[in-house]
Amino acid sequence: DEEFKSLLKEAQKDFQEAIRIDPTFTKSYINLACVYDLMDNWQGAIGKINELSIEQQNSVDAKRILAIAYYHYGQETKAEELWNSIKY
């Protein structure tokens, strides 16, 4: 639906601006990756998480969206490995 797409584009701009303002705020990268995933831009979602430090990439939230993006991208094995590596 067009309204949903419009809202996603607004969210994308907002999270990109948040990253510009504070590039150390991990949640902005994770949220932008979620938006990319919802926009069927799985490579963008994966790439956004890969911009984080290794420590940040190993957070539960980062691994979760990365696993989801890999799953949607058709890489189920990699997605399952990531999902199973999440420690709660």
C-alpha positions as CSV (number, residue, x, y, z in Angstrom):
1,D,0.0,0.0,0.0
2,E,1.3,3.5,-0.9
3,E,0.8,5.0,2.5
4,F,2.9,2.2,4.1
5,K,5.7,2.8,1.5
6,S,5.5,6.5,2.1
7,L,5.9,6.0,5.9
8,L,8.8,3.7,5.4
9,K,10.6,6.3,3.2
10,E,10.0,8.9,5.9
11,A,11.4,6.5,8.5
12,Q,14.4,5.8,6.3
13,K,15.2,9.5,6.1
14,D,14.8,10.0,9.8
15,F,17.1,7.1,10.7
16,Q,19.7,8.2,8.1
17,E,19.6,11.7,9.8
18,A,19.9,10.1,13.2
19,I,23.0,8.3,12.0
20,R,24.4,11.5,10.6
21,I,23.9,13.3,13.9
22,D,25.3,10.5,16.1
23,P,27.1,7.7,14.2
24,T,27.8,5.9,17.4
25,F,24.1,5.2,18.2
26,T,23.7,1.6,17.4
27,K,19.9,1.6,17.5
28,S,19.7,3.9,14.5
29,Y,21.6,1.4,12.3
30,I,19.4,-1.4,13.6
31,N,16.2,0.5,13.0
32,L,17.3,1.6,9.5
33,A,18.1,-2.1,8.8
34,C,14.6,-3.0,9.8
35,V,13.2,-0.3,7.5
36,Y,15.3,-1.7,4.6
37,D,14.1,-5.2,5.3
38,L,10.5,-4.0,5.2
39,M,11.2,-2.3,1.9
40,D,12.5,-5.6,0.5
41,N,16.1,-4.2,0.4
42,W,17.7,-7.1,2.2
43,Q,21.2,-6.2,0.9
44,G,20.8,-2.7,2.4
45,A,19.7,-4.2,5.7
46,I,22.6,-6.6,5.8
47,G,25.0,-3.8,4.7
48,K,23.8,-1.4,7.4
49,I,24.4,-4.0,10.2
50,N,27.8,-4.7,8.7
51,E,28.7,-1.0,9.1
52,L,28.6,-1.6,12.9
53,S,31.6,-2.6,14.9
54,I,32.0,-6.4,15.6
55,E,30.9,-5.8,19.2
56,Q,27.8,-4.0,18.1
57,Q,27.1,-6.6,15.4
58,N,27.1,-9.2,18.1
59,S,24.2,-7.6,20.0
60,V,21.0,-9.5,20.2
61,D,19.1,-6.8,18.2
62,A,21.6,-6.6,15.5
63,K,21.8,-10.4,15.1
64,R,18.1,-10.6,15.1
65,I,17.5,-8.2,12.1
66,L,20.5,-9.6,10.3
67,A,19.1,-13.2,10.6
68,I,15.7,-11.9,9.3
69,A,17.3,-10.1,6.4
70,Y,19.4,-13.1,5.4
71,Y,16.2,-15.3,5.6
72,H,14.3,-12.9,3.4
73,Y,17.3,-12.8,1.0
74,G,17.0,-16.5,0.6
75,Q,20.0,-17.5,2.7
76,E,18.2,-19.7,5.2
77,T,21.2,-21.5,6.5
78,K,23.1,-18.4,7.4
79,A,19.9,-17.0,8.9
80,E,19.4,-20.1,11.0
81,E,23.0,-20.0,12.2
82,L,22.7,-16.4,13.3
83,W,19.4,-17.0,15.0
84,N,20.8,-19.9,16.9
85,S,23.8,-17.9,18.0
86,I,21.6,-15.4,19.8
87,K,22.1,-15.6,23.6
88,Y,19.2,-14.2,25.7
